[in-house]
Amino acid sequence: MNVTIMDGCTACGACEAINSEVFYVDTIAHVNQDAVERYEQDCIDAALICPVNAIWIDEL
């Protein structure tokens, strides 16, 4: 699974609230790709809850 933060991220922190080991926010959200495999369901949940749909998930 590959997780990408798309343009339009408002840095609201919703993704970081779901899992701060995968997502961290400063002016935009960032993804720790090394943690994605361990927390795939959290990545999916974050993508679903993102208010601006800025989290893109690719299944590899």
C-alpha positions, -999 to 999 in steps of 0.1 A, spaced: 0 0 0 12 35 -9 -3 65 9 1 100 -6 -11 134 6 -26 153 -23 -27 190 -30 -56 206 -10 -45 193 24 -57 218 50 -35 204 78 -66 198 100 -49 170 119 -77 144 115 -52 118 100 -27 125 127 -54 119 154 -61 85 139 -24 74 139 5 97 147 30 70 137 19 71 101 8 108 98 23 140 111 11 175 104 29 208 102 17 231 73 5 200 55 2 164 64 31 140 58 32 102 56 58 79 73 58 52 45 78 29 68 48 26 91 21 22 65 23 -16 62 18 -20 100 -12 3 101 -31 -2 68 -65 0 83 -57 33 100 -45 46 66 -79 36 51 -98 52 80 -78 84 77 -85 86 40 -122 81 47 -123 108 74 -102 134 56 -126 164 52 -110 174 19 -102 139 5 -65 147 4 -53 112 12 -47 89 -18 -42 52 -13 -27 30 -40 -28 -8 -35 5 -22 -48 
